[in-house]
């Protein structure tokens, strides 16, 4: 691998969105129509669907890693603009919210109790303008529980200029050490300090909770992405593994299987700062050896943001689509159905906003012509 390109990022985002859909569909049987999907075998005493679906949560760490990587590249190329970056994030978010919110309250306000979680089927029973504006700002996620990491990512972006300055002033070893220390601070130390009565229970402070108690390991993977970008570490690690004959179809699959086992049975998400780079490299090497896989995941990666924002409506909150997704009871077929449905819905969202843009341009042309 000579360089880590935009296409590589899209391929990994494609993997990440499939893992996300897998996680939400396979790991939460109480949320879907019909309950748990079929597991034909067990892994260490756990149903295979639930075990592998649990690993899918690594998608969030992978998305944060890629976000930190991309922002640092923009920063070094002098293309990073905080306001423009936040604007782009919010526009992507609003494009889905402004379409799916009216659909949700108009057509899915009254639904049968198809899951044991009332907030799944009763979420859109009553519309509140206060609730709507809270979700529009990203402060609340009451319209869709799976939008929870939008606020965390916005916070990461806001703090990025400071992180970039630190990255530029440290050696690789010190950067990696600071990522580990930072993970411990935000995950363990800051919440504990915030509970001290002498400090007035800082955890009740929005600013303290948002900026000092960020979600580890996700924020640490964001920092790690910036570190890897500053050192071209993906390419360097890829080359070193290749030199030692540790990459190849068999080795890649073995490495992925080992990472699944470690994360699910041994050390959980806390070690995502180690798991994510190795998982990314194993996937990229598989793509190098299978062009069709590369094209498929690259295409999904282009729509990953929309698919993230849309998919839970189709598998959780809208009864008829959710029933279609799980009607076979087969985990693989249900996942493929959800992937296709989310992908097509993403295209529909893009087409709607493109059409509205054309109408606006025509209206402006007519107004200017008068």
Buried (B, 14 or more C-beta within 10 A) or exposed (E): BEEBEEEBBBBBBBBBBBBBBBBBBBBBBEBBBBEBBBBEEEBEEBBBBBBBBBBBBBBBBBBBBBBBBBBBBBBBEEEBEEEEBBEEBBEBBBBBBEBBBEEBBEEBEEBEEBBEBEEBBBBBEEEEEEBBEBBBEBEBBEBBBBBEBBBBBBBBBBBBEEBBEBBEEBEBEEBBEBBBEBBEBBBEEBBEBBEEEEEEEBBEBEEBBBBBBBBBBBBBBBBBBBBBBBBEBBBEBBEEBBEEEBBEEEBBEEBBEBBBBBBBEEEBBBBBBBBBBBBBBBBBBBBBEEEEBBBBBBEBBBBBBBBBBBBBBBBBBBBEBBBBBBEBEBBEBBBBBBBEBBBEBBEEBEEEBEEEEEEEEEEEEEEEEE
